[in-house]
Amino acid sequence: MSDQLNAATAATQISNLPFPAALALNRKNAAATLGISTVTLDRLVTRGLIRPVRACRKPLFSTRELERFLDIHAVSATR
């Protein structure tokens, strides 16, 4: 049950972005959305935990991909 709450909270956080709703975010905004630094985001990409879209010259991070990452790595409240 708590994992479902964490997933719902993560989805709500993504939905309440401080900038206009977008299908994909640049590196800086994706990191800000997750509450991490751009260096940490780069490390997560290197480890294969977050997959950017590279259709353009710069990597873009889909909001769906950020939600997927949060859902998979949600910490149980019982820990």
C-alpha positions as CSV (number, residue, x, y, z in Angstrom):
1,M,0.0,0.0,0.0
2,S,2.8,2.5,0.9
3,D,4.5,1.8,-2.4
4,Q,1.3,2.8,-4.2
5,L,1.2,6.0,-2.1
6,N,4.8,6.7,-3.0
7,A,4.1,6.2,-6.7
8,A,1.0,8.4,-6.5
9,T,3.1,11.1,-4.8
10,A,5.8,10.9,-7.4
11,A,3.2,11.2,-10.2
12,T,1.7,14.2,-8.5
13,Q,5.1,15.9,-8.1
14,I,5.7,15.5,-11.8
15,S,2.3,16.9,-12.6
16,N,2.9,20.0,-10.5
17,L,6.0,21.1,-12.3
18,P,7.0,24.8,-11.7
19,F,7.2,25.3,-15.4
20,P,4.6,24.8,-18.2
21,A,3.6,21.2,-18.8
22,A,5.9,19.6,-21.3
23,L,6.4,16.1,-22.7
24,A,10.2,16.3,-22.1
25,L,12.5,18.4,-20.0
26,N,16.0,19.5,-20.5
27,R,18.8,18.3,-18.2
28,K,18.5,21.2,-15.7
29,N,14.7,21.1,-15.4
30,A,14.7,17.3,-15.1
31,A,17.2,17.4,-12.3
32,A,15.2,20.1,-10.6
33,T,12.0,18.1,-10.9
34,L,13.7,15.1,-9.2
35,G,15.3,17.4,-6.6
36,I,18.8,16.3,-7.5
37,S,21.8,18.1,-9.1
38,T,22.6,17.8,-12.8
39,V,25.8,15.9,-11.9
40,T,23.7,13.3,-10.1
41,L,21.3,13.1,-13.1
42,D,24.3,12.5,-15.3
43,R,25.5,9.7,-13.0
44,L,22.0,8.1,-13.2
45,V,22.1,8.2,-17.0
46,T,25.6,6.7,-17.0
47,R,24.4,3.9,-14.8
48,G,21.4,3.3,-17.1
49,L,18.8,4.1,-14.5
50,I,17.3,7.0,-16.4
51,R,17.2,7.0,-20.2
52,P,17.2,10.3,-22.0
53,V,15.8,10.9,-25.5
54,R,18.5,11.9,-27.9
55,A,16.4,13.0,-30.8
56,C,18.1,16.4,-30.7
57,R,21.6,17.5,-30.0
58,K,21.0,17.8,-26.3
59,P,19.4,15.0,-24.1
60,L,15.8,15.4,-23.2
61,F,14.1,13.6,-20.4
62,S,10.4,12.6,-20.8
63,T,8.2,13.1,-17.9
64,R,7.0,9.5,-18.3
65,E,10.7,8.4,-17.9
66,L,11.1,10.4,-14.7
67,E,7.8,9.0,-13.4
68,R,9.1,5.5,-14.2
69,F,12.3,6.1,-12.4
70,L,10.5,7.3,-9.3
71,D,8.0,4.4,-9.4
72,I,10.8,1.8,-9.6
73,H,12.9,3.4,-6.9
74,A,10.2,4.4,-4.5
75,V,11.4,3.5,-0.9
76,S,9.0,1.6,1.2
77,A,7.8,3.4,4.4
78,T,8.5,0.3,6.4
79,R,12.3,0.5,6.0
